[in-house]
Amino acid sequence: MAKKVEAFRRASGYMGIVGRRQTTMDERMAAVQRMQDYIGLHLHEHITMADLAAAALFSPWHSYRLFRELTGLTPAAYIRRMRLSHSAMELKRSGRTITEVARVRIRQR
């Protein structure tokens, strides 16, 4: 009986006393991808950790940890990098000044 229970626990990802199953790497990567997709769609809006957690389908704390673990950046650093990258591309494409691009970005947020 004990061997069957132990085999079940291993197969189901049982984590001992906590009683929660571990998330698979595919589930983690999918959660981070959902957060990145959300950021991409809402880049010019105010984004909270609660927004990202809702997209990831995990708690804010766990979502933050997963994001940092799999991307190497905190969500705030990733958002900042994406916003700067988009602004730099706009500067290059449009020929507008830095001040004009910054004003547009501030109004959109």
PEUR-V653571 format. One record per residue. N is the residue number from 1. RES is the residue in three letters. SS is DSSP state (@ for helix, = for strand, . for the rest). PHI is phi in whole degrees, 0 to 359 (999 if undefined). OMEGA is omega in radians with two decimals (999 if undefined). Layout:
N_RES_SS_PHI_OMEGA ; N_RES_SS_PHI_OMEGA
This chain:
1_MET_._999_-3.12 ; 2_ALA_@_298_3.13 ; 3_LYS_@_294_3.13 ; 4_LYS_@_295_3.13 ; 5_VAL_@_297_-3.14 ; 6_GLU_@_296_3.11 ; 7_ALA_@_297_3.11 ; 8_PHE_@_296_-3.14 ; 9_ARG_@_299_3.12 ; 10_ARG_@_296_-3.10 ; 11_ALA_@_294_-3.08 ; 12_SER_@_268_-3.13 ; 13_GLY_._80_-3.13 ; 14_TYR_=_304_-3.06 ; 15_MET_._251_3.05 ; 16_GLY_@_84_-3.01 ; 17_ILE_@_301_-3.09 ; 18_VAL_@_298_3.09 ; 19_GLY_._79_3.10 ; 20_ARG_._252_3.12 ; 21_ARG_=_277_3.11 ; 22_GLN_._285_3.05 ; 23_THR_._279_3.12 ; 24_THR_._281_3.11 ; 25_MET_@_298_3.11 ; 26_ASP_@_298_3.12 ; 27_GLU_@_294_3.12 ; 28_ARG_@_295_-3.13 ; 29_MET_@_296_3.11 ; 30_ALA_@_295_3.12 ; 31_ALA_@_296_3.12 ; 32_VAL_@_294_3.10 ; 33_GLN_@_297_3.09 ; 34_ARG_@_297_3.10 ; 35_MET_@_294_3.12 ; 36_GLN_@_296_3.09 ; 37_ASP_@_297_3.12 ; 38_TYR_@_299_3.13 ; 39_ILE_@_300_3.14 ; 40_GLY_@_299_-3.13 ; 41_LEU_@_283_-3.04 ; 42_HIS_._238_-3.02 ; 43_LEU_._302_-3.07 ; 44_HIS_._263_3.08 ; 45_GLU_._243_3.05 ; 46_HIS_._284_-3.10 ; 47_ILE_._246_3.12 ; 48_THR_._254_3.08 ; 49_MET_@_296_3.08 ; 50_ALA_@_296_3.08 ; 51_ASP_@_298_-3.12 ; 52_LEU_@_293_3.12 ; 53_ALA_@_296_3.10 ; 54_ALA_@_297_3.10 ; 55_ALA_@_292_-3.10 ; 56_ALA_@_281_-3.08 ; 57_LEU_._68_3.06 ; 58_PHE_._228_3.09 ; 59_SER_._290_3.11 ; 60_PRO_@_303_-3.13 ; 61_TRP_@_297_-3.11 ; 62_HIS_@_292_3.12 ; 63_SER_@_298_3.12 ; 64_TYR_@_300_-3.11 ; 65_ARG_@_297_3.11 ; 66_LEU_@_298_-3.11 ; 67_PHE_@_300_-3.13 ; 68_ARG_@_295_-3.12 ; 69_GLU_@_295_-3.03 ; 70_LEU_@_269_3.14 ; 71_THR_@_254_-3.07 ; 72_GLY_._82_3.13 ; 73_LEU_._231_2.98 ; 74_THR_._286_3.09 ; 75_PRO_@_304_-3.14 ; 76_ALA_@_296_3.13 ; 77_ALA_@_294_3.12 ; 78_TYR_@_295_3.13 ; 79_ILE_@_297_3.12 ; 80_ARG_@_300_3.13 ; 81_ARG_@_297_3.13 ; 82_MET_@_294_3.14 ; 83_ARG_@_295_3.11 ; 84_LEU_@_295_3.13 ; 85_SER_@_297_3.11 ; 86_HIS_@_296_3.11 ; 87_SER_@_294_3.12 ; 88_ALA_@_297_3.10 ; 89_MET_@_296_3.12 ; 90_GLU_@_294_3.08 ; 91_LEU_@_300_-3.11 ; 92_LYS_@_292_-3.09 ; 93_ARG_@_284_-2.92 ; 94_SER_@_272_-3.08 ; 95_GLY_._79_3.09 ; 96_ARG_._285_3.11 ; 97_THR_._279_3.10 ; 98_ILE_@_300_-3.13 ; 99_THR_@_298_3.14 ; 100_GLU_@_295_3.12 ; 101_VAL_@_295_3.14 ; 102_ALA_@_296_3.13 ; 103_ARG_@_297_3.13 ; 104_VAL_@_296_-3.12 ; 105_ARG_@_296_-3.13 ; 106_ILE_@_293_3.13 ; 107_ARG_@_295_-3.10 ; 108_GLN_@_288_-3.13 ; 109_ARG_._270_999
